């Protein structure tokens, strides 16, 4: 029984390490966040997000769950408008290794003589960014922005994909205030 619990905790830690994200937030310091009680999704902004409709729905479900947990209510006549954006970029790393070479003491073996050989490795990692913008419904001005950056993994299982998206959304919105708070947490 203990082995199963330890194995489960280790698997959870490894999984969470694989989906770690960096979160950046910014907000308007002149805004009194305690006045906001309701939210709605800003469709014109969400329609511009360059991801599949399935992932959009997953993100919106996750955002709705976090906002509800924080005490906000979804409303047709909302105080806050929520929109999302995404970015994706490739990080390319090139490394070169030289083996051998003419003369004594070159390469890994100090006694090796011969022509030098180069080996180049090119690694590409895909990084994604989810941006959640919160707009004041009166005037549609940006009052809070959260960005989550991390490696994009090719998760094909829909439940696991929802889990990765939940990790991003909850990480980003962790710094947004509970309903009734004056300002976001630092």
Biotite code that builds the C-alpha atoms (Angstrom):
import biotite.structure as struc

atoms = struc.array([
    struc.Atom([0.000, 0.000, 0.000], chain_id="A", res_id=1, res_name="UNK", atom_name="CA", element="C"),
    struc.Atom([2.790, 2.434, 0.949], chain_id="A", res_id=2, res_name="UNK", atom_name="CA", element="C"),
    struc.Atom([4.631, 1.605, -2.268], chain_id="A", res_id=3, res_name="UNK", atom_name="CA", element="C"),
    struc.Atom([1.556, 2.497, -4.322], chain_id="A", res_id=4, res_name="UNK", atom_name="CA", element="C"),
    struc.Atom([1.187, 5.837, -2.548], chain_id="A", res_id=5, res_name="UNK", atom_name="CA", element="C"),
    struc.Atom([4.868, 6.672, -2.998], chain_id="A", res_id=6, res_name="UNK", atom_name="CA", element="C"),
    struc.Atom([4.741, 5.610, -6.659], chain_id="A", res_id=7, res_name="UNK", atom_name="CA", element="C"),
    struc.Atom([1.603, 7.724, -7.189], chain_id="A", res_id=8, res_name="UNK", atom_name="CA", element="C"),
    struc.Atom([3.235, 10.790, -5.610], chain_id="A", res_id=9, res_name="UNK", atom_name="CA", element="C"),
    struc.Atom([6.370, 10.343, -7.697], chain_id="A", res_id=10, res_name="UNK", atom_name="CA", element="C"),
    struc.Atom([4.287, 10.032, -10.875], chain_id="A", res_id=11, res_name="UNK", atom_name="CA", element="C"),
    struc.Atom([2.371, 13.184, -9.925], chain_id="A", res_id=12, res_name="UNK", atom_name="CA", element="C"),
    struc.Atom([5.610, 15.102, -9.312], chain_id="A", res_id=13, res_name="UNK", atom_name="CA", element="C"),
    struc.Atom([7.085, 13.935, -12.613], chain_id="A", res_id=14, res_name="UNK", atom_name="CA", element="C"),
    struc.Atom([3.906, 14.884, -14.450], chain_id="A", res_id=15, res_name="UNK", atom_name="CA", element="C"),
    struc.Atom([3.764, 18.302, -12.832], chain_id="A", res_id=16, res_name="UNK", atom_name="CA", element="C"),
    struc.Atom([7.436, 18.882, -13.617], chain_id="A", res_id=17, res_name="UNK", atom_name="CA", element="C"),
    struc.Atom([6.724, 18.162, -17.276], chain_id="A", res_id=18, res_name="UNK", atom_name="CA", element="C"),
    struc.Atom([3.915, 20.696, -17.404], chain_id="A", res_id=19, res_name="UNK", atom_name="CA", element="C"),
    struc.Atom([5.609, 23.463, -15.447], chain_id="A", res_id=20, res_name="UNK", atom_name="CA", element="C"),
    struc.Atom([4.935, 26.926, -16.725], chain_id="A", res_id=21, res_name="UNK", atom_name="CA", element="C"),
    struc.Atom([6.253, 30.380, -16.092], chain_id="A", res_id=22, res_name="UNK", atom_name="CA", element="C"),
    struc.Atom([3.586, 32.894, -15.237], chain_id="A", res_id=23, res_name="UNK", atom_name="CA", element="C"),
    struc.Atom([3.761, 36.648, -15.744], chain_id="A", res_id=24, res_name="UNK", atom_name="CA", element="C"),
    struc.Atom([1.004, 39.034, -14.703], chain_id="A", res_id=25, res_name="UNK", atom_name="CA", element="C"),
    struc.Atom([0.384, 42.746, -14.993], chain_id="A", res_id=26, res_name="UNK", atom_name="CA", element="C"),
    struc.Atom([-2.535, 44.933, -13.979], chain_id="A", res_id=27, res_name="UNK", atom_name="CA", element="C"),
    struc.Atom([-3.766, 48.496, -13.733], chain_id="A", res_id=28, res_name="UNK", atom_name="CA", element="C"),
    struc.Atom([-2.907, 49.671, -10.205], chain_id="A", res_id=29, res_name="UNK", atom_name="CA", element="C"),
    struc.Atom([-5.631, 52.333, -10.360], chain_id="A", res_id=30, res_name="UNK", atom_name="CA", element="C"),
    struc.Atom([-8.405, 49.727, -10.577], chain_id="A", res_id=31, res_name="UNK", atom_name="CA", element="C"),
    struc.Atom([-10.443, 48.720, -7.529], chain_id="A", res_id=32, res_name="UNK", atom_name="CA", element="C"),
    struc.Atom([-10.927, 44.991, -8.179], chain_id="A", res_id=33, res_name="UNK", atom_name="CA", element="C"),
    struc.Atom([-13.446, 44.637, -5.341], chain_id="A", res_id=34, res_name="UNK", atom_name="CA", element="C"),
    struc.Atom([-16.121, 46.198, -7.574], chain_id="A", res_id=35, res_name="UNK", atom_name="CA", element="C"),
    struc.Atom([-16.081, 43.223, -9.976], chain_id="A", res_id=36, res_name="UNK", atom_name="CA", element="C"),
    struc.Atom([-18.515, 40.420, -9.271], chain_id="A", res_id=37, res_name="UNK", atom_name="CA", element="C"),
    struc.Atom([-19.442, 38.929, -12.649], chain_id="A", res_id=38, res_name="UNK", atom_name="CA", element="C"),
    struc.Atom([-17.675, 37.824, -15.828], chain_id="A", res_id=39, res_name="UNK", atom_name="CA", element="C"),
    struc.Atom([-18.428, 36.879, -19.415], chain_id="A", res_id=40, res_name="UNK", atom_name="CA", element="C"),
    struc.Atom([-16.351, 35.757, -22.367], chain_id="A", res_id=41, res_name="UNK", atom_name="CA", element="C"),
    struc.Atom([-15.484, 38.378, -24.991], chain_id="A", res_id=42, res_name="UNK", atom_name="CA", element="C"),
    struc.Atom([-16.258, 36.493, -28.189], chain_id="A", res_id=43, res_name="UNK", atom_name="CA", element="C"),
    struc.Atom([-14.545, 38.857, -30.694], chain_id="A", res_id=44, res_name="UNK", atom_name="CA", element="C"),
    struc.Atom([-11.223, 38.386, -28.880], chain_id="A", res_id=45, res_name="UNK", atom_name="CA", element="C"),
    struc.Atom([-11.627, 34.643, -28.375], chain_id="A", res_id=46, res_name="UNK", atom_name="CA", element="C"),
    struc.Atom([-12.436, 34.115, -32.057], chain_id="A", res_id=47, res_name="UNK", atom_name="CA", element="C"),
    struc.Atom([-8.993, 35.513, -32.957], chain_id="A", res_id=48, res_name="UNK", atom_name="CA", element="C"),
    struc.Atom([-7.107, 32.903, -30.884], chain_id="A", res_id=49, res_name="UNK", atom_name="CA", element="C"),
    struc.Atom([-5.229, 30.635, -33.293], chain_id="A", res_id=50, res_name="UNK", atom_name="CA", element="C"),
    struc.Atom([-6.024, 27.247, -31.776], chain_id="A", res_id=51, res_name="UNK", atom_name="CA", element="C"),
    struc.Atom([-8.598, 24.567, -32.408], chain_id="A", res_id=52, res_name="UNK", atom_name="CA", element="C"),
    struc.Atom([-12.172, 25.112, -31.310], chain_id="A", res_id=53, res_name="UNK", atom_name="CA", element="C"),
    struc.Atom([-11.820, 22.062, -29.056], chain_id="A", res_id=54, res_name="UNK", atom_name="CA", element="C"),
    struc.Atom([-8.907, 23.643, -27.189], chain_id="A", res_id=55, res_name="UNK", atom_name="CA", element="C"),
    struc.Atom([-10.743, 26.977, -27.007], chain_id="A", res_id=56, res_name="UNK", atom_name="CA", element="C"),
    struc.Atom([-13.665, 25.241, -25.306], chain_id="A", res_id=57, res_name="UNK", atom_name="CA", element="C"),
    struc.Atom([-11.266, 23.452, -22.923], chain_id="A", res_id=58, res_name="UNK", atom_name="CA", element="C"),
    struc.Atom([-9.618, 26.759, -21.997], chain_id="A", res_id=59, res_name="UNK", atom_name="CA", element="C"),
    struc.Atom([-12.947, 28.519, -21.486], chain_id="A", res_id=60, res_name="UNK", atom_name="CA", element="C"),
    struc.Atom([-14.270, 25.673, -19.301], chain_id="A", res_id=61, res_name="UNK", atom_name="CA", element="C"),
    struc.Atom([-11.137, 25.886, -17.194], chain_id="A", res_id=62, res_name="UNK", atom_name="CA", element="C"),
    struc.Atom([-11.340, 29.679, -16.869], chain_id="A", res_id=63, res_name="UNK", atom_name="CA", element="C"),
    struc.Atom([-15.001, 29.434, -15.887], chain_id="A", res_id=64, res_name="UNK", atom_name="CA", element="C"),
    struc.Atom([-14.191, 26.860, -13.189], chain_id="A", res_id=65, res_name="UNK", atom_name="CA", element="C"),
    struc.Atom([-11.410, 29.021, -11.696], chain_id="A", res_id=66, res_name="UNK", atom_name="CA", element="C"),
    struc.Atom([-13.537, 32.179, -11.703], chain_id="A", res_id=67, res_name="UNK", atom_name="CA", element="C"),
    struc.Atom([-16.448, 30.338, -10.098], chain_id="A", res_id=68, res_name="UNK", atom_name="CA", element="C"),
    struc.Atom([-14.108, 28.986, -7.405], chain_id="A", res_id=69, res_name="UNK", atom_name="CA", element="C"),
    struc.Atom([-12.934, 32.550, -6.747], chain_id="A", res_id=70, res_name="UNK", atom_name="CA", element="C"),
    struc.Atom([-16.521, 33.678, -6.146], chain_id="A", res_id=71, res_name="UNK", atom_name="CA", element="C"),
    struc.Atom([-17.338, 35.330, -9.497], chain_id="A", res_id=72, res_name="UNK", atom_name="CA", element="C"),
    struc.Atom([-20.544, 34.574, -11.362], chain_id="A", res_id=73, res_name="UNK", atom_name="CA", element="C"),
    struc.Atom([-20.963, 34.157, -15.102], chain_id="A", res_id=74, res_name="UNK", atom_name="CA", element="C"),
    struc.Atom([-23.465, 36.707, -16.416], chain_id="A", res_id=75, res_name="UNK", atom_name="CA", element="C"),
    struc.Atom([-24.868, 38.098, -19.668], chain_id="A", res_id=76, res_name="UNK", atom_name="CA", element="C"),
    struc.Atom([-24.433, 41.582, -18.167], chain_id="A", res_id=77, res_name="UNK", atom_name="CA", element="C"),
    struc.Atom([-20.927, 41.164, -16.735], chain_id="A", res_id=78, res_name="UNK", atom_name="CA", element="C"),
    struc.Atom([-18.476, 43.533, -15.027], chain_id="A", res_id=79, res_name="UNK", atom_name="CA", element="C"),
    struc.Atom([-15.442, 41.717, -16.495], chain_id="A", res_id=80, res_name="UNK", atom_name="CA", element="C"),
    struc.Atom([-14.878, 40.477, -20.018], chain_id="A", res_id=81, res_name="UNK", atom_name="CA", element="C"),
    struc.Atom([-12.460, 37.577, -20.487], chain_id="A", res_id=82, res_name="UNK", atom_name="CA", element="C"),
    struc.Atom([-10.538, 36.995, -23.685], chain_id="A", res_id=83, res_name="UNK", atom_name="CA", element="C"),
    struc.Atom([-7.640, 34.743, -24.641], chain_id="A", res_id=84, res_name="UNK", atom_name="CA", element="C"),
    struc.Atom([-4.775, 34.670, -27.096], chain_id="A", res_id=85, res_name="UNK", atom_name="CA", element="C"),
    struc.Atom([-2.112, 32.110, -27.862], chain_id="A", res_id=86, res_name="UNK", atom_name="CA", element="C"),
    struc.Atom([1.406, 32.179, -29.255], chain_id="A", res_id=87, res_name="UNK", atom_name="CA", element="C"),
    struc.Atom([3.665, 29.369, -30.308], chain_id="A", res_id=88, res_name="UNK", atom_name="CA", element="C"),
    struc.Atom([7.363, 29.477, -31.172], chain_id="A", res_id=89, res_name="UNK", atom_name="CA", element="C"),
    struc.Atom([10.180, 27.041, -31.803], chain_id="A", res_id=90, res_name="UNK", atom_name="CA", element="C"),
    struc.Atom([13.428, 27.187, -29.827], chain_id="A", res_id=91, res_name="UNK", atom_name="CA", element="C"),
    struc.Atom([16.217, 25.784, -31.985], chain_id="A", res_id=92, res_name="UNK", atom_name="CA", element="C"),
    struc.Atom([19.487, 24.715, -30.367], chain_id="A", res_id=93, res_name="UNK", atom_name="CA", element="C"),
    struc.Atom([22.503, 23.685, -32.449], chain_id="A", res_id=94, res_name="UNK", atom_name="CA", element="C"),
    struc.Atom([25.462, 21.975, -30.766], chain_id="A", res_id=95, res_name="UNK", atom_name="CA", element="C"),
    struc.Atom([28.681, 20.878, -32.464], chain_id="A", res_id=96, res_name="UNK", atom_name="CA", element="C"),
    struc.Atom([31.087, 18.219, -31.221], chain_id="A", res_id=97, res_name="UNK", atom_name="CA", element="C"),
    struc.Atom([34.532, 17.671, -32.755], chain_id="A", res_id=98, res_name="UNK", atom_name="CA", element="C"),
    struc.Atom([36.158, 14.263, -32.611], chain_id="A", res_id=99, res_name="UNK", atom_name="CA", element="C"),
    struc.Atom([39.767, 13.479, -33.466], chain_id="A", res_id=100, res_name="UNK", atom_name="CA", element="C"),
    struc.Atom([42.126, 15.752, -35.365], chain_id="A", res_id=101, res_name="UNK", atom_name="CA", element="C"),
    struc.Atom([45.712, 15.742, -36.610], chain_id="A", res_id=102, res_name="UNK", atom_name="CA", element="C"),
    struc.Atom([48.472, 15.908, -34.028], chain_id="A", res_id=103, res_name="UNK", atom_name="CA", element="C"),
    struc.Atom([49.003, 14.791, -30.490], chain_id="A", res_id=104, res_name="UNK", atom_name="CA", element="C"),
    struc.Atom([46.555, 15.694, -27.757], chain_id="A", res_id=105, res_name="UNK", atom_name="CA", element="C"),
    struc.Atom([43.557, 16.630, -29.854], chain_id="A", res_id=106, res_name="UNK", atom_name="CA", element="C"),
    struc.Atom([40.093, 15.260, -29.264], chain_id="A", res_id=107, res_name="UNK", atom_name="CA", element="C"),
    struc.Atom([39.111, 13.019, -26.389], chain_id="A", res_id=108, res_name="UNK", atom_name="CA", element="C"),
    struc.Atom([42.120, 10.708, -26.656], chain_id="A", res_id=109, res_name="UNK", atom_name="CA", element="C"),
    struc.Atom([45.521, 12.419, -26.261], chain_id="A", res_id=110, res_name="UNK", atom_name="CA", element="C"),
    struc.Atom([47.153, 9.704, -28.448], chain_id="A", res_id=111, res_name="UNK", atom_name="CA", element="C"),
    struc.Atom([44.631, 9.910, -31.295], chain_id="A", res_id=112, res_name="UNK", atom_name="CA", element="C"),
    struc.Atom([45.788, 11.071, -34.681], chain_id="A", res_id=113, res_name="UNK", atom_name="CA", element="C"),
    struc.Atom([43.590, 11.356, -37.726], chain_id="A", res_id=114, res_name="UNK", atom_name="CA", element="C"),
    struc.Atom([41.146, 13.658, -39.475], chain_id="A", res_id=115, res_name="UNK", atom_name="CA", element="C"),
    struc.Atom([38.746, 15.689, -37.334], chain_id="A", res_id=116, res_name="UNK", atom_name="CA", element="C"),
    struc.Atom([35.069, 14.803, -37.506], chain_id="A", res_id=117, res_name="UNK", atom_name="CA", element="C"),
    struc.Atom([32.245, 17.150, -36.580], chain_id="A", res_id=118, res_name="UNK", atom_name="CA", element="C"),
    struc.Atom([28.892, 16.029, -35.308], chain_id="A", res_id=119, res_name="UNK", atom_name="CA", element="C"),
    struc.Atom([26.081, 18.578, -35.235], chain_id="A", res_id=120, res_name="UNK", atom_name="CA", element="C"),
    struc.Atom([22.895, 18.091, -33.274], chain_id="A", res_id=121, res_name="UNK", atom_name="CA", element="C"),
    struc.Atom([19.857, 20.253, -33.912], chain_id="A", res_id=122, res_name="UNK", atom_name="CA", element="C"),
    struc.Atom([17.149, 20.177, -31.250], chain_id="A", res_id=123, res_name="UNK", atom_name="CA", element="C"),
    struc.Atom([13.812, 21.900, -31.600], chain_id="A", res_id=124, res_name="UNK", atom_name="CA", element="C"),
    struc.Atom([11.496, 22.478, -28.671], chain_id="A", res_id=125, res_name="UNK", atom_name="CA", element="C"),
    struc.Atom([8.108, 24.043, -29.046], chain_id="A", res_id=126, res_name="UNK", atom_name="CA", element="C"),
    struc.Atom([7.113, 26.689, -26.518], chain_id="A", res_id=127, res_name="UNK", atom_name="CA", element="C"),
    struc.Atom([3.582, 27.919, -26.154], chain_id="A", res_id=128, res_name="UNK", atom_name="CA", element="C"),
    struc.Atom([2.047, 30.890, -24.434], chain_id="A", res_id=129, res_name="UNK", atom_name="CA", element="C"),
    struc.Atom([-1.508, 31.308, -23.221], chain_id="A", res_id=130, res_name="UNK", atom_name="CA", element="C"),
    struc.Atom([-2.563, 34.894, -22.581], chain_id="A", res_id=131, res_name="UNK", atom_name="CA", element="C"),
    struc.Atom([-5.663, 35.696, -20.545], chain_id="A", res_id=132, res_name="UNK", atom_name="CA", element="C"),
    struc.Atom([-6.828, 39.303, -20.724], chain_id="A", res_id=133, res_name="UNK", atom_name="CA", element="C"),
    struc.Atom([-9.482, 40.771, -18.459], chain_id="A", res_id=134, res_name="UNK", atom_name="CA", element="C"),
    struc.Atom([-11.276, 43.853, -19.675], chain_id="A", res_id=135, res_name="UNK", atom_name="CA", element="C"),
    struc.Atom([-13.508, 46.247, -17.790], chain_id="A", res_id=136, res_name="UNK", atom_name="CA", element="C"),
    struc.Atom([-16.894, 45.789, -19.472], chain_id="A", res_id=137, res_name="UNK", atom_name="CA", element="C"),
    struc.Atom([-17.487, 49.569, -19.401], chain_id="A", res_id=138, res_name="UNK", atom_name="CA", element="C"),
    struc.Atom([-15.235, 50.813, -22.183], chain_id="A", res_id=139, res_name="UNK", atom_name="CA", element="C"),
    struc.Atom([-13.596, 47.415, -22.796], chain_id="A", res_id=140, res_name="UNK", atom_name="CA", element="C"),
    struc.Atom([-10.217, 48.558, -21.469], chain_id="A", res_id=141, res_name="UNK", atom_name="CA", element="C"),
    struc.Atom([-7.562, 46.081, -20.342], chain_id="A", res_id=142, res_name="UNK", atom_name="CA", element="C"),
    struc.Atom([-7.248, 45.956, -16.540], chain_id="A", res_id=143, res_name="UNK", atom_name="CA", element="C"),
    struc.Atom([-5.402, 42.651, -15.948], chain_id="A", res_id=144, res_name="UNK", atom_name="CA", element="C"),
    struc.Atom([-3.244, 40.342, -18.053], chain_id="A", res_id=145, res_name="UNK", atom_name="CA", element="C"),
    struc.Atom([-1.762, 36.959, -17.279], chain_id="A", res_id=146, res_name="UNK", atom_name="CA", element="C"),
    struc.Atom([0.635, 34.969, -19.446], chain_id="A", res_id=147, res_name="UNK", atom_name="CA", element="C"),
    struc.Atom([1.660, 31.375, -18.994], chain_id="A", res_id=148, res_name="UNK", atom_name="CA", element="C"),
    struc.Atom([4.669, 30.045, -20.933], chain_id="A", res_id=149, res_name="UNK", atom_name="CA", element="C"),
    struc.Atom([5.852, 26.493, -21.158], chain_id="A", res_id=150, res_name="UNK", atom_name="CA", element="C"),
    struc.Atom([6.727, 23.597, -23.379], chain_id="A", res_id=151, res_name="UNK", atom_name="CA", element="C"),
    struc.Atom([3.995, 22.499, -25.702], chain_id="A", res_id=152, res_name="UNK", atom_name="CA", element="C"),
    struc.Atom([3.524, 18.777, -25.458], chain_id="A", res_id=153, res_name="UNK", atom_name="CA", element="C"),
    struc.Atom([1.712, 16.680, -27.999], chain_id="A", res_id=154, res_name="UNK", atom_name="CA", element="C"),
    struc.Atom([-0.969, 15.289, -25.714], chain_id="A", res_id=155, res_name="UNK", atom_name="CA", element="C"),
    struc.Atom([-3.476, 13.315, -27.744], chain_id="A", res_id=156, res_name="UNK", atom_name="CA", element="C"),
    struc.Atom([-5.651, 11.990, -24.943], chain_id="A", res_id=157, res_name="UNK", atom_name="CA", element="C"),
    struc.Atom([-8.492, 14.523, -24.468], chain_id="A", res_id=158, res_name="UNK", atom_name="CA", element="C"),
    struc.Atom([-8.608, 14.097, -20.655], chain_id="A", res_id=159, res_name="UNK", atom_name="CA", element="C"),
    struc.Atom([-4.855, 14.581, -20.311], chain_id="A", res_id=160, res_name="UNK", atom_name="CA", element="C"),
    struc.Atom([-5.009, 17.537, -22.693], chain_id="A", res_id=161, res_name="UNK", atom_name="CA", element="C"),
    struc.Atom([-7.675, 19.112, -20.458], chain_id="A", res_id=162, res_name="UNK", atom_name="CA", element="C"),
    struc.Atom([-5.369, 18.493, -17.489], chain_id="A", res_id=163, res_name="UNK", atom_name="CA", element="C"),
    struc.Atom([-2.484, 20.342, -19.162], chain_id="A", res_id=164, res_name="UNK", atom_name="CA", element="C"),
    struc.Atom([-4.794, 23.240, -20.037], chain_id="A", res_id=165, res_name="UNK", atom_name="CA", element="C"),
    struc.Atom([-6.143, 23.302, -16.453], chain_id="A", res_id=166, res_name="UNK", atom_name="CA", element="C"),
    struc.Atom([-2.552, 23.565, -15.196], chain_id="A", res_id=167, res_name="UNK", atom_name="CA", element="C"),
    struc.Atom([-1.885, 26.565, -17.434], chain_id="A", res_id=168, res_name="UNK", atom_name="CA", element="C"),
    struc.Atom([-5.150, 28.347, -16.598], chain_id="A", res_id=169, res_name="UNK", atom_name="CA", element="C"),
    struc.Atom([-4.985, 27.777, -12.838], chain_id="A", res_id=170, res_name="UNK", atom_name="CA", element="C"),
    struc.Atom([-1.328, 28.857, -12.796], chain_id="A", res_id=171, res_name="UNK", atom_name="CA", element="C"),
    struc.Atom([-2.118, 32.059, -14.651], chain_id="A", res_id=172, res_name="UNK", atom_name="CA", element="C"),
    struc.Atom([-5.254, 32.955, -12.688], chain_id="A", res_id=173, res_name="UNK", atom_name="CA", element="C"),
    struc.Atom([-3.714, 32.119, -9.304], chain_id="A", res_id=174, res_name="UNK", atom_name="CA", element="C"),
    struc.Atom([-2.635, 35.757, -9.040], chain_id="A", res_id=175, res_name="UNK", atom_name="CA", element="C"),
    struc.Atom([-6.021, 37.200, -9.938], chain_id="A", res_id=176, res_name="UNK", atom_name="CA", element="C"),
    struc.Atom([-7.927, 38.285, -6.800], chain_id="A", res_id=177, res_name="UNK", atom_name="CA", element="C"),
    struc.Atom([-10.747, 36.451, -5.118], chain_id="A", res_id=178, res_name="UNK", atom_name="CA", element="C"),
    struc.Atom([-14.101, 38.170, -5.594], chain_id="A", res_id=179, res_name="UNK", atom_name="CA", element="C"),
    struc.Atom([-14.227, 41.224, -3.351], chain_id="A", res_id=180, res_name="UNK", atom_name="CA", element="C"),
    struc.Atom([-10.452, 41.707, -3.002], chain_id="A", res_id=181, res_name="UNK", atom_name="CA", element="C"),
    struc.Atom([-9.010, 45.140, -3.709], chain_id="A", res_id=182, res_name="UNK", atom_name="CA", element="C"),
    struc.Atom([-6.057, 44.123, -5.867], chain_id="A", res_id=183, res_name="UNK", atom_name="CA", element="C"),
    struc.Atom([-4.291, 41.077, -7.284], chain_id="A", res_id=184, res_name="UNK", atom_name="CA", element="C"),
    struc.Atom([-1.840, 39.171, -5.117], chain_id="A", res_id=185, res_name="UNK", atom_name="CA", element="C"),
    struc.Atom([1.822, 39.986, -5.513], chain_id="A", res_id=186, res_name="UNK", atom_name="CA", element="C"),
])
